[in-house]
Amino acid sequence: MATEQVKVSWLENMAFEAEVNGHKIIIDAAEPVGGENRGPRPKPLMLVALAGCTGMDVVSILKKMRVEVEAFNVVVEGDLTEEHPKQFSQMRVIYEFKGKDLPMDKLEKAVNLSEERYCGVSAMYRKAIGITTEIRIQD
C-alpha cells in the first residue's frame, strides 16, 4: 500500500507552511480570527484537491479520445454547515469546456470515468457528502 505524507510547520500566529510533494504552501486564517491572510484556508484546499484530481483525469481521458478543447476549467462549490465543526455538506463540480463542435457524449464519458473510476478524491468525498455535476460548453 502506498502512503502519502505532508508536513505542516507552524510559522507564527495562525500561519503554517505545508510541504507537499516538495512544494511549499502557506496556509493561514483570516484577520478577524487572528490570522494575517498570508495564504488560503484549509477547507477551500479540499475543493482544490477535488478540482485538480478530476480535472487531470478529464484532460488525460479527452486526450486519449482525441478531443481537443480550447480551454477547460473545473469550478467546485462547497456548502458549509452552520454549526461547528463547520464542514462541507454538499459540493457541486462544474466542468467548463470551450471549443468548437465539442462532442457532448465524449465530454460526459470523460467526466463519468473520472468520477466513477479514477478520481480518488471524488471517491473519498462521495462517502461523506453529496456531489453533483454539471457540464457547460462555451463555443
Contacts in CASP RR format, 6 or more apart in sequence:
PFRMAT RR
TARGET T0000
AUTHOR 0000-0000-0000
METHOD contacts of the structure
MODEL  1
MATEQVKVSWLENMAFEAEVNGHKIIIDAAEPVGGENRGPRPKPLMLVAL
AGCTGMDVVSILKKMRVEVEAFNVVVEGDLTEEHPKQFSQMRVIYEFKGK
DLPMDKLEKAVNLSEERYCGVSAMYRKAIGITTEIRIQD
6 18 0 8 1.000
6 19 0 8 1.000
6 20 0 8 1.000
7 18 0 8 1.000
7 19 0 8 1.000
8 16 0 8 1.000
8 17 0 8 1.000
8 18 0 8 1.000
8 19 0 8 1.000
8 27 0 8 1.000
9 16 0 8 1.000
9 17 0 8 1.000
9 18 0 8 1.000
9 19 0 8 1.000
10 16 0 8 1.000
11 17 0 8 1.000
11 26 0 8 1.000
13 28 0 8 1.000
13 29 0 8 1.000
13 34 0 8 1.000
13 35 0 8 1.000
13 36 0 8 1.000
14 28 0 8 1.000
14 29 0 8 1.000
14 33 0 8 1.000
14 34 0 8 1.000
14 35 0 8 1.000
14 36 0 8 1.000
15 26 0 8 1.000
15 27 0 8 1.000
15 28 0 8 1.000
15 29 0 8 1.000
15 35 0 8 1.000
15 36 0 8 1.000
15 38 0 8 1.000
15 39 0 8 1.000
16 26 0 8 1.000
16 27 0 8 1.000
16 28 0 8 1.000
17 24 0 8 1.000
17 25 0 8 1.000
17 26 0 8 1.000
17 27 0 8 1.000
18 24 0 8 1.000
18 25 0 8 1.000
18 26 0 8 1.000
18 27 0 8 1.000
19 25 0 8 1.000
25 39 0 8 1.000
25 40 0 8 1.000
26 38 0 8 1.000
26 39 0 8 1.000
27 39 0 8 1.000
27 40 0 8 1.000
27 41 0 8 1.000
27 42 0 8 1.000
27 45 0 8 1.000
28 35 0 8 1.000
28 36 0 8 1.000
28 37 0 8 1.000
28 38 0 8 1.000
28 39 0 8 1.000
28 40 0 8 1.000
28 41 0 8 1.000
29 35 0 8 1.000
29 37 0 8 1.000
29 41 0 8 1.000
30 37 0 8 1.000
30 41 0 8 1.000
31 37 0 8 1.000
40 48 0 8 1.000
43 80 0 8 1.000
43 86 0 8 1.000
43 88 0 8 1.000
46 88 0 8 1.000
46 125 0 8 1.000
47 76 0 8 1.000
47 77 0 8 1.000
47 78 0 8 1.000
47 91 0 8 1.000
48 76 0 8 1.000
49 121 0 8 1.000
50 76 0 8 1.000
50 91 0 8 1.000
50 93 0 8 1.000
50 119 0 8 1.000
50 121 0 8 1.000
50 122 0 8 1.000
50 125 0 8 1.000
50 131 0 8 1.000
51 74 0 8 1.000
51 75 0 8 1.000
51 76 0 8 1.000
51 93 0 8 1.000
52 74 0 8 1.000
52 121 0 8 1.000
53 114 0 8 1.000
53 119 0 8 1.000
53 120 0 8 1.000
53 121 0 8 1.000
53 122 0 8 1.000
54 74 0 8 1.000
54 93 0 8 1.000
54 111 0 8 1.000
54 114 0 8 1.000
54 115 0 8 1.000
54 119 0 8 1.000
54 121 0 8 1.000
54 122 0 8 1.000
55 72 0 8 1.000
55 74 0 8 1.000
55 95 0 8 1.000
55 114 0 8 1.000
57 110 0 8 1.000
57 113 0 8 1.000
57 114 0 8 1.000
57 118 0 8 1.000
57 119 0 8 1.000
58 72 0 8 1.000
58 74 0 8 1.000
58 95 0 8 1.000
58 110 0 8 1.000
58 111 0 8 1.000
58 114 0 8 1.000
59 72 0 8 1.000
61 109 0 8 1.000
61 110 0 8 1.000
61 113 0 8 1.000
61 114 0 8 1.000
61 118 0 8 1.000
62 68 0 8 1.000
62 69 0 8 1.000
62 106 0 8 1.000
62 107 0 8 1.000
62 110 0 8 1.000
65 106 0 8 1.000
65 109 0 8 1.000
65 110 0 8 1.000
67 102 0 8 1.000
67 103 0 8 1.000
67 106 0 8 1.000
67 107 0 8 1.000
67 110 0 8 1.000
69 97 0 8 1.000
69 98 0 8 1.000
69 99 0 8 1.000
69 102 0 8 1.000
70 98 0 8 1.000
70 99 0 8 1.000
70 100 0 8 1.000
71 96 0 8 1.000
71 97 0 8 1.000
71 98 0 8 1.000
71 99 0 8 1.000
71 138 0 8 1.000
72 95 0 8 1.000
72 96 0 8 1.000
72 97 0 8 1.000
72 98 0 8 1.000
73 95 0 8 1.000
73 96 0 8 1.000
74 93 0 8 1.000
74 94 0 8 1.000
74 95 0 8 1.000
74 96 0 8 1.000
75 93 0 8 1.000
75 94 0 8 1.000
75 96 0 8 1.000
76 91 0 8 1.000
76 92 0 8 1.000
76 93 0 8 1.000
76 94 0 8 1.000
77 91 0 8 1.000
77 92 0 8 1.000
77 94 0 8 1.000
78 88 0 8 1.000
78 90 0 8 1.000
78 91 0 8 1.000
78 92 0 8 1.000
79 88 0 8 1.000
79 89 0 8 1.000
79 90 0 8 1.000
79 91 0 8 1.000
80 86 0 8 1.000
80 87 0 8 1.000
80 88 0 8 1.000
80 89 0 8 1.000
81 87 0 8 1.000
81 88 0 8 1.000
81 89 0 8 1.000
88 125 0 8 1.000
88 129 0 8 1.000
89 129 0 8 1.000
89 130 0 8 1.000
90 129 0 8 1.000
90 130 0 8 1.000
90 131 0 8 1.000
90 132 0 8 1.000
91 125 0 8 1.000
91 129 0 8 1.000
91 130 0 8 1.000
91 131 0 8 1.000
91 132 0 8 1.000
92 131 0 8 1.000
92 132 0 8 1.000
92 133 0 8 1.000
92 134 0 8 1.000
93 115 0 8 1.000
93 122 0 8 1.000
93 131 0 8 1.000
93 132 0 8 1.000
93 133 0 8 1.000
93 134 0 8 1.000
94 133 0 8 1.000
94 134 0 8 1.000
94 135 0 8 1.000
94 136 0 8 1.000
95 107 0 8 1.000
95 111 0 8 1.000
95 133 0 8 1.000
95 134 0 8 1.000
95 135 0 8 1.000
95 136 0 8 1.000
96 136 0 8 1.000
96 138 0 8 1.000
97 107 0 8 1.000
97 135 0 8 1.000
97 136 0 8 1.000
97 137 0 8 1.000
97 138 0 8 1.000
98 137 0 8 1.000
98 138 0 8 1.000
98 139 0 8 1.000
99 137 0 8 1.000
99 138 0 8 1.000
99 139 0 8 1.000
100 139 0 8 1.000
102 137 0 8 1.000
104 135 0 8 1.000
104 137 0 8 1.000
107 135 0 8 1.000
107 137 0 8 1.000
108 135 0 8 1.000
111 133 0 8 1.000
111 135 0 8 1.000
114 122 0 8 1.000
115 122 0 8 1.000
115 131 0 8 1.000
115 133 0 8 1.000
122 131 0 8 1.000
125 131 0 8 1.000
END
